[in-house]
Amino acid sequence: MPIEFKSHKSENYFLSKWSGKIYDSDMIEGYKSFFESDDWVPGMWELADLSEVDFTSISPEGLINFNQFTKSWYKANNIRKTQTAAYCPDDLQYGIVKTYETLSKDSPEIVRVFRDLNEAKNWISRGSSFPTDDYVE
């Protein structure tokens, strides 16, 4: 699966690990499946590790559709604010997620893009410590 999810309910966040070639449909299908599972709790914050993703097959329309999907999902679940810290060390990853950050300006989702994993963790952790067994290095 191109996007794997791991919930940390006690810390109120989930980790999404993106890897390999991602297509437009992978984004919505992956998040829809996760959001409909028992692993997601409305209002959880997200740490997205995009360090191993290949975005060369993502279209501008796909990014817009994904943004519209997440925006409507959060609003349907009465989420007024949620935060996503995206770890993107490479230029293409960083640029695409910065575009998504801009698209999210009128969404309950506050997105910040980081090139440094520790900065992303610090921003999303709200002072909590992260489990040491996570698959984000």
N, C-alpha and C positions, 0 to 999 in steps of 0.2 A: 504494500500500500504506500502510495507516495507521501501521505501525511499520517503520522502516528500520533496518538494522543495519550497522555498520561495525567490523570487527575491527582491533585494533592488537596483533597477537600479540607483537611484540617488547617492548611495554610491559605485556603480560598483562592487557589489558582490552578491552572492546568498548563501543561507543557505540550506544545505542538512541534513535532520534529518533521520538517519537510526535507525530502531527499529524492534524488533522481530527477528525471524529466517530468515536469508538471504540465498538464493541459488545463484549459479553462474549466472543463467539467469536473476535474479532480478537486478543485477548491470547494465548490458548492456541495458536491456529493460527500466529500470527506467531513466537512463541518456539519452538514445536515445530519449525517449518521451519528456524529459525536453528540450534537446538541439533543438528539432524540434518545440518547442512551442514558442509563442511570449514572454514568460517570460525570455528567455535566450538571452543575448546579447553577441556576440563573444568578448572575452577578459575579461569577468567578472571573478573576483577571487571568491574562494569558502571557506566557513567555513563549515566543515563537522562535525556534532555532531554524534559520534558513541558510545555514552555512554550507549545506550540501545539496541545495536545490538547483536545478537547471530550469531557468525561466524562459528559455529561448522559444518555447511554444505557447507562451501566454500572449493573448491579444489584448489590445486596449478595451475592446468590448467585454472580454472575459473578466478583466479587472473591475470594470464598471458594474457588471452583473454581480460579481462576488460582493462588492461593496453594497449594492442594493439589497442583496440577500441578507448579509449580516445586519445591516441597518434595520430591515423589516423584522428580522428574527428577534433582535434585542427589543425593539419597540413592542412587538407582540407579547413578549414576556415581561413587560413593564420594567425594563432595565433602563434606568435614567443615566447611569454612568458605569462604564467598564473600561479597563485599561489593557492595552496590548503593548508589550515591549518586544520588538523584533530585532533579533541579532542577525545582522547582514554584513559580514566582513568584506565581501567582494562588491565591485562597482555596479554590476548589472543587478544583483540582488538589492543592493542599497537603493538604486535609482527607481526600481519598480515599486519597492515598498514605500519610498518617499512619495511616489505618485498616489499610492493607496492611502497614505497618511493625509494627503491633501484632499482626496475624495471623501474622507471620513470626517471632515470638519463639521458637518451638520448631523452627525451620527452620535448615539450614546457612547460609541467606542472612541476613546482617546488613544491614538497610536503614536508611538515614538520609535524611531529607528536608531539602532546603535551598531557601531562597528566593533565595540568592545563588549564581550559577553558579561564581564563583571559589572559594567555600567548598566546593562540591560537588567541583570539580576537585581542590582541595588534599586533601580527605579521601580521594578514590579514588586519587590519583596515587602515594601512598606515596613522594613525593619526586621522581617522574619528571616530565619535562616533557611536555606534550601537543603533538601535531602541530599546526602552525599552519594546516593545510589542512582541518581538521575543519569540519563544518557546524554545529557549536554555536558561536554567537557569544559 
